[in-house]
Amino acid sequence: MTTLELMPVHQFVQDHRLVDEGLANYWGYNTIGFFAPHNAYACWGDRGQQVLEFKWAVRALHAAGIEVILDVVYNHTAEGNHLGPTLSFRGLDNASYYRLGEDPRTYTDTTGTGNSLLMRHPHVLQLIMDSLRYWVTEMWVDGFRFDLAATLARQFHEVDRLSSYFDLVQQDPVVSRVKLIAEPWDVSEGGYQVGNFPPLWTEWNGQYRDTVRDLWRGQPRTLAEFGSRLTGSSDLYQGDGRRPLASINFVTCHDGFTLRDLVSYDHKHNEANGEDNRDGENDNRSWNCGVEGESRDPAVRELRARQMRNLLATLLLSQGVPMLSHGDEFARTQHGNNNAYCQDNELTWVRWPRRPDGAADRVSGRVSECGSERDADQRPDREADREADQEALRMLEFTRTLVWLRRDHPVFRRRRFFHGRPVAGTHDALSDIAWFTAEGEPMRQRDWQAAHANSLTVFLNGDAISEPGPRGERVRDDSFLLMFNAHSAPLAFTVPPRHGQRWQVVVDTARPDGVPPGAGPPSWRATASPLVDRSLLMLQRPS
């Protein structure tokens, strides 16, 4: 992985309701200071050192080859609705900073937070652009993810890709040169805008998330759209000249179920949030594998682990930019809470798995806490914890395997969309991508559209990469076959004729270890072989 996206670090304030209920705003989407790191995140925040500490953190990440992206909240502020609090902007010039309702004592709210900034006012636009430039030029960040970015495009009422905000970003000599990632929706009418942001922008691809979840939980008529999502979502981004990198692919994020909870719960369990489980998304596109919540049934646990491997493998083998939510690489759980914004406790804290020798799986088993140290995990060493650690470590090793595969093979990181034709100068005359049924026959229209269709073989031709390398050189790679069996029963898969006779297994989600590179069977010939129900197999053919 090359980039770390930080959740909001701007100075924010706590919500009175949460404080009264003994909770806390853990995520920080309640900004009041757009030019300051949040003081509570710094070890010496009470001494005004948070700016220096943030710069040190960015410098250390850059030294390790890791970019820093900030999640920024310019769509609303912490001043809430007409009931307050009044902290700054409302008292300075309420009508200039906020979108007011027909009754000027109320607010038009497209964010679900009580207010929305008035994106056509010069002072608001200046505030945002000055803030963005500050974090690039003074704090050295590499880009931004814009929370509820559709609100930023509401110059008047509708979302408008020609709004003043986009014009300002496009011409700005500083901001236009960094990475710009939109969360392309808000909560108001017409707010879902996946695929509709201008060419300079990349987007959290919500359609990718939904389609991949649907395929692996067995929803009918998913296969055709899954093909588009797997290959970079050209239907969303090619029309305006963008490329696969415009698609930020994800299956989970901070908002919603964790990966483990996605395969363990059919329903949200947000009782701890103090709203009688009314908050949070109801349509999670999840499947609990037959039992709601934690289970000791070996069959259920094995299926859940396989489903997590399926989702991780699909994410990291798709064209576009994969985004992995923190802790999903070792199956972190929030016990079914899909809106844990107010839980600053063990429910949301990351518990690093321990290896058999007792060490946490990181550089140090201890974490620094403002100059002192405390144990990363002080819970008793119980048998259940040891078993959970073993499962987590297997998942972590599998994730590392996938990351290495993606890093080492440019066929998974194409900068241009597939076109389904051979590339001039290649020796095998095969197209850059090809689609087959489980029987090894070319996919027909009726195969894509069949309600029961949930299996697929994809051929990725490493000898047909059309874009040149960084020095203009020809890029060649190994070829791969990706075999998806999202069916509820085993299926026999056949290697398509003319596409090679000897293949090596490099990923097999039916195995607990996923098969690390180079450890698979030496060959897989063009004969029918069974794939376990709900599993993914990837074969590699050297160039």
C-alpha positions in Angstrom: 0.0 0.0 0.0 1.3 3.5 -0.8 -1.2 5.9 0.7 -2.7 6.6 4.2 -6.1 8.4 4.2 -6.6 10.0 7.6 -10.1 10.6 9.0 -10.7 14.3 9.9 -7.8 15.9 11.7 -9.2 19.5 11.6 -10.1 21.0 15.0 -13.6 19.8 15.9 -15.9 20.1 18.9 -17.9 17.6 20.8 -21.6 17.3 20.4 -23.5 18.2 23.6 -25.9 15.3 23.2 -23.0 12.8 23.1 -21.3 14.3 26.1 -24.5 14.2 28.1 -24.9 10.5 27.3 -21.3 9.7 28.2 -20.3 9.2 24.6 -17.8 11.1 22.3 -17.4 12.2 18.7 -14.8 9.6 17.7 -14.7 10.2 14.0 -14.3 14.0 14.1 -16.8 15.0 11.4 -17.7 18.2 13.4 -15.2 20.7 12.2 -14.9 24.3 13.6 -11.3 25.1 12.7 -10.2 24.5 9.1 -6.6 25.6 9.6 -5.6 23.7 12.8 -4.9 20.0 13.6 -7.2 18.8 16.4 -5.5 19.5 19.7 -6.6 16.3 21.4 -4.7 14.2 18.8 -1.4 15.6 19.8 0.7 14.4 22.8 1.4 18.0 23.7 -1.7 19.7 22.4 -2.2 21.8 25.5 1.2 23.4 24.7 0.3 24.3 21.1 2.6 21.7 19.6 0.0 19.9 17.5 1.1 21.7 14.3 4.7 20.5 14.7 3.6 17.0 15.7 1.5 16.7 12.6 4.3 17.9 10.4 6.6 15.3 12.0 4.0 12.6 11.3 3.7 13.5 7.7 7.5 13.7 7.3 7.9 10.2 8.8 5.2 8.8 6.5 6.8 10.4 3.5 10.2 8.9 4.5 8.6 5.5 4.5 7.2 6.1 1.0 3.6 6.7 2.1 1.4 9.5 0.9 -1.0 11.3 3.2 -4.6 12.1 2.2 -6.8 14.1 4.5 -10.5 13.5 4.9 -11.9 17.1 4.9 -15.3 18.3 6.0 -16.1 21.5 4.1 -19.8 20.7 3.6 -20.9 21.8 7.1 -19.6 23.1 10.4 -20.0 22.2 14.1 -22.5 24.9 14.6 -25.5 22.6 14.1 -29.0 23.7 13.3 -31.0 26.7 14.5 -30.7 25.4 18.1 -26.9 26.0 18.0 -24.3 26.1 19.3 -23.1 29.5 18.0 -19.3 29.4 17.9 -17.9 31.5 15.1 -19.4 31.7 11.5 -23.0 32.0 12.7 -22.1 34.9 14.9 -19.9 36.6 12.3 -22.2 36.4 9.3 -24.9 33.8 9.4 -26.5 34.6 6.0 -23.2 34.6 4.2 -21.8 31.3 5.5 -24.9 29.1 5.7 -27.6 28.0 3.3 -30.8 29.3 5.0 -34.3 28.0 4.6 -37.4 29.9 3.6 -37.6 31.0 7.1 -34.2 32.7 7.6 -34.1 31.4 11.2 -33.7 27.8 9.9 -31.2 26.1 7.6 -31.3 24.0 4.4 -29.6 20.8 5.4 -28.2 18.6 2.6 -25.7 16.9 5.0 -27.8 15.5 7.8 -25.9 17.5 10.4 -28.2 20.6 10.8 -26.5 23.0 8.3 -24.8 23.3 5.0 -22.2 25.9 3.9 -23.3 28.3 1.2 -21.1 27.3 -1.7 -21.9 30.3 -3.9 -20.7 32.9 -1.5 -17.2 34.3 -2.1 -16.2 34.2 1.6 -17.1 30.5 1.9 -15.2 29.7 -1.3 -12.2 31.7 -0.1 -12.2 30.0 3.3 -12.1 26.5 1.7 -9.5 27.3 -0.9 -7.2 29.0 1.6 -7.6 26.0 3.9 -6.7 23.5 1.1 -3.6 25.5 0.1 -2.5 25.8 3.7 -2.6 22.0 4.2 -0.6 21.4 1.0 2.0 24.2 1.3 2.5 24.3 5.1 1.6 20.7 6.2 2.8 18.9 3.1 -0.2 16.6 2.6 -0.6 14.9 -0.8 -4.3 15.3 -1.3 -7.8 15.3 0.1 -10.9 13.2 0.3 -14.0 15.5 0.4 -16.7 14.4 2.7 -20.2 14.5 1.2 -18.7 16.3 -1.8 -22.0 16.6 -3.7 -22.9 19.4 -1.3 -19.8 21.3 -2.5 -21.3 21.3 -6.0 -24.7 22.7 -4.9 -24.1 26.3 -5.9 -27.9 26.9 -5.8 -30.0 23.7 -5.3 -29.0 21.0 -7.8 -25.6 19.3 -7.9 -23.8 21.1 -10.7 -20.5 19.9 -12.1 -20.0 23.4 -13.5 -20.3 25.0 -10.2 -17.9 27.8 -9.0 -16.2 25.5 -6.6 -15.0 23.1 -9.3 -13.8 26.1 -11.4 -11.7 27.4 -8.5 -10.1 24.0 -7.9 -9.4 23.5 -11.6 -7.5 26.7 -12.0 -5.7 26.8 -8.7 -1.9 26.2 -9.2 -1.6 24.4 -5.8 -4.8 22.5 -5.2 -5.2 21.2 -8.8 -1.9 19.4 -8.6 -2.7 17.1 -5.6 -5.0 14.1 -5.4 -8.7 15.0 -5.2 -11.1 12.3 -4.1 -14.8 12.9 -3.8 -17.3 11.1 -1.6 -19.8 11.7 -4.5 -23.1 11.9 -2.6 -24.9 13.8 0.1 -28.2 13.1 1.8 -30.5 15.4 -0.1 -32.5 15.0 -3.3 -30.3 14.3 -6.4 -27.3 13.9 -4.2 -26.1 10.5 -5.5 -23.5 11.5 -8.1 -21.2 8.5 -8.6 -19.5 9.0 -12.0 -20.6 12.6 -12.4 -17.6 14.6 -11.0 -15.3 16.5 -13.3 -12.3 14.9 -15.0 -9.8 16.2 -12.4 -11.5 14.2 -9.7 -11.4 10.6 -8.5 -14.4 9.1 -6.6 -15.3 6.7 -3.9 -17.1 4.2 -6.1 -20.2 3.3 -4.2 -21.4 1.2 -7.1 -18.3 -1.0 -6.8 -19.0 -1.6 -3.1 -22.7 -2.5 -3.7 -22.1 -4.8 -6.7 -19.2 -6.7 -5.1 -21.2 -7.2 -1.9 -24.2 -8.4 -4.0 -22.3 -10.9 -6.0 -20.8 -12.7 -3.0 -24.0 -12.7 -1.0 -25.8 -14.3 -3.9 -28.0 -11.6 -5.3 -29.5 -12.5 -8.8 -28.6 -10.6 -12.0 -25.4 -9.1 -10.6 -22.8 -10.6 -13.0 -23.0 -8.1 -15.9 -22.5 -5.1 -13.6 -19.8 -7.0 -11.7 -17.8 -7.3 -14.9 -17.8 -3.5 -15.2 -16.8 -2.9 -11.6 -14.0 -5.5 -11.8 -12.4 -3.8 -14.9 -12.4 -0.2 -13.6 -16.0 1.0 -14.2 -15.6 2.3 -17.7 -19.3 2.9 -17.9 -18.8 5.6 -15.2 -15.5 7.1 -16.0 -14.5 6.6 -19.7 -17.1 8.9 -21.2 -15.5 12.1 -19.9 -11.9 11.0 -20.5 -11.1 9.6 -17.1 -9.2 6.4 -16.6 -9.5 3.4 -14.2 -7.6 5.3 -11.6 -10.7 7.5 -11.2 -12.4 4.6 -9.4 -11.5 4.3 -5.7 -12.7 0.8 -5.1 -13.8 -0.3 -1.7 -16.0 -2.9 0.0 -16.0 -1.4 3.5 -15.0 2.0 5.0 -15.3 3.6 8.4 -19.0 4.2 7.8 -20.9 0.9 7.9 -20.0 -2.7 8.8 -16.4 -3.8 9.0 -15.4 -6.6 6.7 -15.9 -9.2 9.4 -19.3 -7.8 10.4 -20.4 -7.7 6.8 -20.3 -11.6 6.7 -21.5 -12.0 10.3 -24.6 -9.8 10.6 -27.8 -9.3 8.5 -28.9 -6.4 10.7 -27.3 -3.4 12.4 -26.8 -3.5 16.2 -26.3 0.1 17.2 -28.0 0.0 20.6 -24.8 1.4 22.3 -25.3 4.7 20.4 -28.2 5.7 22.5 -30.8 6.1 19.7 -32.7 2.8 20.1 -30.9 1.4 17.0 -32.6 4.0 14.8 -29.3 5.5 13.5 -27.1 3.9 10.8 -27.9 2.4 7.4 -30.5 -0.2 7.2 -29.6 -1.6 3.7 -26.2 -3.1 4.4 -26.1 -5.7 1.6 -24.6 -8.1 4.1 -25.1 -11.8 4.8 -24.5 -13.5 8.1 -23.8 -16.9 6.7 -26.7 -18.4 8.5 -26.2 -17.2 12.1 -26.6 -13.6 13.4 -23.5 -12.5 15.2 -20.6 -14.5 16.7 -20.7 -18.3 16.2 -18.8 -21.3 17.4 -20.0 -23.4 14.6 -16.9 -24.5 12.6 -18.8 -24.6 9.3 -20.1 -21.0 9.8 -16.7 -19.7 10.8 -15.0 -21.3 7.8 -17.6 -19.9 5.4 -17.2 -16.4 6.9 -13.5 -16.6 6.6 -13.8 -17.7 3.0 -16.2 -14.9 2.2 -13.8 -12.3 3.7 -11.0 -13.8 1.5 -13.3 -13.5 -1.5 -14.1 -9.9 -0.9 -10.4 -9.0 -0.2 -9.2 -10.8 -3.3 -11.8 -9.2 -5.5 -10.9 -5.8 -4.2 -7.2 -6.1 -4.7 -7.4 -7.8 -8.1 -9.8 -5.2 -9.6 -8.7 -2.4 -11.9 -8.8 1.0 -10.2 -7.4 2.1 -6.8 -8.2 -0.3 -3.9 -9.0 1.2 -0.6 -8.8 -1.0 2.5 -10.5 0.0 5.7 -8.3 -0.1 8.8 -8.4 -3.5 10.6 -10.1 -5.3 7.8 -6.8 -7.0 6.9 -7.1 -9.0 10.2 -10.9 -9.1 10.5 -11.6 -6.4 13.1 -15.2 -6.4 14.4 -17.5 -3.8 15.8 -20.0 -6.5 16.9 -22.6 -5.3 14.3 -22.4 -1.6 15.0 -22.5 0.1 11.6 -22.4 3.7 12.8 -19.7 3.7 15.5 -19.0 7.4 15.2 -19.6 8.0 18.9 -17.8 5.0 20.3 -14.3 5.9 21.6 -13.7 2.6 23.4 -12.8 -1.1 22.8 -15.7 -1.4 20.3 -13.8 0.7 17.7 -10.2 0.6 18.9 -7.9 -1.6 16.8 -6.7 -4.7 18.7 -3.6 -5.9 16.9 -3.4 -9.7 16.7 -0.6 -11.4 18.7 1.7 -14.0 17.3 2.3 -17.3 19.1 5.4 -15.9 20.8 3.2 -13.2 22.4 4.3 -10.3 20.3 1.8 -8.0 18.5 2.0 -8.1 14.7 3.7 -4.8 14.2 7.1 -3.2 14.8 6.5 -3.0 18.6 4.0 -4.7 20.8 3.7 -1.5 22.8 2.3 1.9 21.8 3.5 5.4 22.8 1.1 7.5 24.8 2.4 11.0 25.0 5.9 10.1 26.1 5.0 7.1 28.1 4.2 3.5 27.1 1.3 1.2 27.8 0.5 -2.4 26.8 -1.2 -2.5 23.4 -3.6 -5.1 24.8 -4.0 -5.7 28.5 -6.8 -8.2 28.4 -6.2 -11.7 29.9 -4.7 -14.3 27.5 -7.7 -16.4 27.0 -8.1 -19.4 24.7 -10.7 -17.5 22.7 -8.3 -14.6 22.2 -5.6 -17.0 21.0 -7.9 -18.6 18.5 -9.1 -15.2 17.3 -5.4 -14.1 16.9 -4.6 -17.2 14.8 -7.6 -16.5 12.5 -6.6 -12.8 12.3 -3.0 -13.6 11.4 -4.0 -16.0 8.6 -6.2 -13.2 7.2 -3.3 -10.7 7.5 -0.9 -13.0 5.6 -3.5 -13.5 2.9 -3.9 -9.8 2.5 -0.2 -9.3 2.3 -0.1 -12.0 -0.5 -2.7 -10.0 -2.5 -0.8 -6.7 -2.0 2.4 -8.3 -3.2 0.6 -9.8 -6.3 -0.8 -6.4 -7.2 2.5 -4.7 -6.6 4.5 -7.1 -8.8 2.0 -7.4 -11.7 1.1 -4.4 -13.7 -1.8 -6.3 -15.4 -3.8 -5.5 -12.2 -2.8 -1.8 -12.3 -3.6 -0.8 -15.9 -3.8 2.9 -16.6 -6.1 2.5 -19.5 -9.4 0.6 -19.9 -9.5 -2.8 -21.6 -10.8 -2.8 -25.2 -11.3 -6.5 -25.8 -9.0 -6.7 -28.8 -5.4 -8.0 -29.4 -2.6 -5.5 -29.1 -0.3 -4.9 -32.1 3.1 -6.5 -31.6 2.0 -9.2 -29.2 3.0 -12.8 -29.9 -0.2 -14.7 -28.9 -2.9 -12.7 -30.8 -5.2 -13.0 -27.8 -7.3 -10.1 -26.7 -6.3 -8.1 -23.6 -9.3 -9.5 -21.7 -11.7 -12.3 -22.4 -14.8 -13.6 -20.5 -15.8 -17.2 -20.2 -18.3 -19.4 -18.5 -17.3 -22.0 -16.0 -17.2 -24.5 -18.9 -14.6 -22.4 -20.7 -17.0 -21.2 -23.4 -17.1 -17.5 -24.4 -19.7 -15.5 -22.5 -22.8 -14.7 -24.5 -25.4 -12.0 -23.8 -27.8 -14.5 -22.2 -25.0 -15.8 -20.0 -24.5 -12.3 -18.6 -28.3 -11.6 -18.1 -29.4 -14.9 -16.6 -31.0 -14.5 -13.2 -29.0 -17.4 -11.8 -25.7 -16.4 -13.3 -23.1 -16.3 -10.5 -19.9 -17.9 -12.0 -17.4 -16.4 -14.4 -13.8 -16.9 -15.7 -11.8 -13.8 -16.7 -8.6 -14.0 -18.7 -6.2 -11.1 -18.2 -3.5 -11.0 -20.9 -0.2 -9.7 -19.5 1.2 -9.6 -23.1 -1.4 -7.1 -24.2 -0.9 -4.1 -21.9 -1.4 -1.1 -24.2 0.1 1.7 -22.1 3.9 2.2 -22.0 6.0 2.2 -18.9 7.4 5.3 -17.2 10.3 5.5 -19.7 8.1 4.7 -22.7 9.1 1.1 -22.7 6.9 -1.9 -23.6 5.2 -3.3 -20.5 4.8 -7.1 -20.4 3.5 -9.3 -17.6 2.3 -12.8 -16.8 -1.2 -13.7 -17.8 -3.9 -14.7 -15.3 -7.2 -16.5 -15.1 -9.6 -15.4 -12.4 -12.3 -17.9 -11.7 -15.3 -16.7 -9.6 -17.7 -19.2 -8.1 -20.3 -17.2 -6.2 -22.7 -20.2 -6.4 -24.0 -22.0 -3.3 -22.6 -25.3 -4.5 -19.3 -26.5 -6.0 -18.9 -26.0 -9.8 -16.5 -27.6 -12.3 -14.3 -25.0 -14.1 -12.4 -25.5 -17.3 -9.4 -23.5 -18.6 -10.5 -22.0 -21.9 -9.0 -23.6 -25.0 -6.1 -21.6 -26.7 -5.3 -19.8 -23.5 -2.6 -22.0 -22.2 -2.2 -25.6 -20.8 0.0 -25.1 -17.8 -1.1 -22.8 -15.0 0.0 -22.3 -11.4 -2.4 -21.6 -8.6 -1.5 -18.4 -6.8 -4.7 -17.6 -5.0 -7.3 -20.0 -3.7 -9.8 -18.6 -1.2 -11.1 -22.1 -0.3 -7.8 -22.6 1.6 -7.3 -20.9 5.0 -3.9 -19.6 3.9 -5.1 -18.5 0.4 -1.9 -20.1 -1.1 1.0 -17.7 -1.1 2.8 -16.9 -4.4 4.9 -19.8 -5.6 3.4 -22.3 -3.2 0.5 -23.5 -5.3 0.4 -26.7 -7.4 2.9 -26.7 -10.3 0.2 -27.0 -13.0 -3.5 -26.9 -13.7 -4.4 -28.3 -17.1 -7.3 -27.5 -19.3 -9.6 -30.1 -17.8 -12.6 -29.7 -15.6 -11.8 -29.2 -11.9 -14.2 -28.3 -9.1 -14.2 -25.0 -7.2 -15.6 -25.0 -3.7 -18.9 -23.1 -3.3 -18.4 -19.4 -2.9 -14.7 -19.3 -3.7 -12.2 -17.6 -6.0 -9.3 -19.3 -7.8 -6.6 -17.4 -9.6 -4.1 -19.1 -12.0 -0.9 -17.6 -13.3 0.8 -18.3 -16.7 4.4 -17.0 -17.0 5.0 -14.6 -19.9 
